[in-house]
Each structure stands twice: as structure tokens, then as C-alpha cells.
């Protein structure tokens, strides 16, 4: 037997961040990962193809600071990509933080309205980020304690930030926060590729359409933690390698190919983790990255009261995003785009109505005939078009058979072919990572990219469920540290960082 101060189950981005924060505070930390590689969902691939995640949107600067990777020590370059809103007619739109133009450089008539809307989303996001960079308010900390005072100060800063918007803008923020993205977008923009791009960003990875209540929150969530898509040199593996090295530098033990089979208790407190190989790892703190259901399975339902198990069982995590990788024999020729523009973030979502219509089949367990797609083209020895395809539900009628995966690949090609003529003739290899494969390889419930839906009843203090929204769950010493917890998914590491701070607190 070996003993550690803390054991982290799952070496995804959040697990690595949590381990590093704990180790920097002086704890002996061991991270165990069931697969043979670090990174979890971020680095999942098929036959050495592109990883599941292909862009960095939201890696938090606060996380980088807290794990000891300030900007001078960040070991690779990131290239901020423009977004290319693809258009079937060839009038593609190029969107950056400060400009919106047609691909030929001519002015876009809705540029001012689009930039004003995204700037407003960033202002709103800055407010929510104040709440995202710590455990959600609440808990049992006495008001006079250090933790209670920190909560009061944080809420005070949030209130001042809200007041700083001005009365009219603050009222608008409160009015739209819990509403649907479709109405917000269409109030300012006509139907078309710009509206479709924003609608797609509001629902990426979640089982909702842009008309669903609360999707303004998810859109603000994305813009509040960056809003700029960056392509890391070396891919997501380089990001994970940097996080892993930061963990090793402070003494963390990282072990792959080790599957946890149980968490043992003594006097209602965590005391050990058992593994599939029969090993027992002694500890008084366990952090689980894959969500509350796995934590409950490892400990056993007897460690939770009936109401807690009911709430855990009702957490919604219905993955609807798949990954389709296409190896090409050469870069495609796209009418209206030059070579540099073709290397941007490509979004096929011709309009907000298109995104809503694409969602409709997923409600009934069917994949969309006309999916919403975010793609990048990478040339690193081989040319890959790497696409996140939505909507492809985890509970697909008939299951994810080989025929179903082939059908998804065909629909992806057909959809992209509407804006990239002749793409099918360029394809030499196809890889499909459906939600069931994501779930099997990473333990993410339903293959969900955020481990739990980002809905109004599963955010802030209710994430992932009422009563377990502050990382601690069940017996003493057991914590959640993954994307199912506040503030949610994307490659930002805040859930792991916040969880580690709660452990230390």
C-alpha cells in the first residue's frame, strides 16, 4: 500500500489543474487515469487522428497563474483564429474581435451591430467571471469566518460591476440572462451566417437549440471566458503536456492505465482508493473528475441519503456532439476563401433558424440531416479537416452502430460540401468519435462535452445538482473536480482549480 494526501481520479484538464494547485500547497498528490494517455476528453482520438478538442477557447489566466505557468513560462504558441461563417453562395463572412467583413474584404452591412452585440456579451461575461473564479455562493461558512468574508467581498464586487454597467444596461443584463439566444441575436441581427454563427456558439456541446431558455447564459459563458478561438501549436496534446509538466514540477505522481474500482470509507470518511489491479492507495481526500454518478458508484449508494441519490440520478447529461475527422489528400479549394482564411475556425450554420431546425431531430433520438458544424483544417504532416458535429445524440435510436457512424460521416460531408464543393473527392480517411465512444473512453456521462447540461437548473449553486454544488459530495473527504461542477465545461480548468481551493479551505 502507498499513502498520499490526495488522490485525483481522472487526468483530464480539470484533474491536472486540481492536482497541481493541491501540490503547490504542499500536499502529496497522486493522479490516476484509466486510459493510457493524459488529457481525458481533450486528447481523445482515433488511430492517432486529431484530438476530440481542437481549439482552446477559455483556458483561464487565473488557472495558469495558480499552477505556476505565467505567460513567460507558457511552453507553446497559440494562434488566435478568425471565425469564418461559411455561406453556400460564396459570400463567406470573416469575424475577428474587432472586425466583421466579407471574405473579399468588403464591408459587411451588419458589422456594427454584430460587434456591438459581442462587445455587450463580453461585458456581461466579465460580470459572470467574477462568480466563476470561485466556488458558487452559499455553503455553511459563518459570515464572520475568512471564507464567509471572501464570499461577501466577491458578491460585493459583482454588485459593483453590475452597477458599473449603468442602470439601463444592468436592467437589460438581468432581462436577457435567463432568456433564449435566438431572440437576443435576432433582435440585433437579420437571419444569415452571422446570426447562425452566434446561435451555434450558444448551443455547442449541449442538448438545446437557440430557442431554449437559458441559452443566453451559455453564450455569455463562452464570451466571458475569452470568446477568442486559439489553435495551440502541437494541438491539444501540447496543452495537456504543459499542464502535466506543471503537475510533475511540483511533485505530483501521474499514473496512466490505472482504473479506480472503489473508494473505501472509515467512520464516514474517505480512507483509500482501490484499483482494478488490486492495489490499495491510502488517502484522506479523493477528487473525482468524471462526475457525481461515478463518485457514487465508487463509494456505494449506502454512503448517500436517498434524496442525494435521487438528485444525482436526475442530472441531465445527454451528449449531442460528435467528432468527425477527415484526412484530405490536399487542401480543398473553396470559392471565396484564400489559403489563410481557410485555416480559420470554419462554422457552417447558415442562420439561427437553421440551428434550431438542426436540433429538432435530436429531441427524438435522431441525428440531424443538416448538422451544425465547427471545423478547422490542420496541416501537420497529414492534412486533416477536424469537425465538431452537432446534433448527434448519445441515445440515438438503434444505437451507434458502424452503419450509424458511416451515416454521420456522410451527412457531415454533404453538409460541408454545400460550402466546400468537391470536398468528398479530397477525403482519403474518415474517423468518427460518437458520444458513446466518448463516454466509454473517458467516463463522461452520455459522452457530454460538459459532463452535465448547462441548463438553468444545473448552473451556479445548482451545478451539478442542488445540495452538491460546492464540490464536496457525500462522505467527508470526497470531492468533485470536473466539468460537471461550477462553472462548467470548456478547456478552462476553473472547475479543477476551484475544487482544489475548496479542499484546501
Secondary structure, 3 states (H helix, E strand, C coil): CEECCEEEECCEHHHHHHHHHHHHCCCCEEEEECCCCCEHHHHCCCCCCCCCCCCECCCCHHHHHHCCCCCCCCCCCEEECCEEECCCCCCCEEECCCCEEECCCCECCCHHHHHHHHHHHHHHHHHHHHHHCCCCCCCCCCCCCHHHHHHHHHHHHHHHHHHHCCHHHHHHHHHHCCCCHHHHHHHHCCCCHHHHHHHHHHHCCCCCCCCCCCHHHHHHHHHHCCCCCEEECCCHHHHHHHHHHHHHHCCCEEEECCCEEEEEECCCEEEEEEECCCCEEECCCEEECCCHHHHHHHHCHHHCCHHHHHHHHCCCCCCCEEEEEEEECCCCCCCCCCHHHHCCEEEECCCHHHHHHHHHHHHHCCCCCCCEEEEEEEECCCEEEEEEEECCCCCCCCCCCHHHHHHHHHHHHHHHHCCCCCHHHHEEEEEEECHHHHHHHHCCHHHCCCCCCCCHHHCHHHCCCCCCCCCECCCECEEECCCCCCCCCCCCCHHHHHHHHHHHC
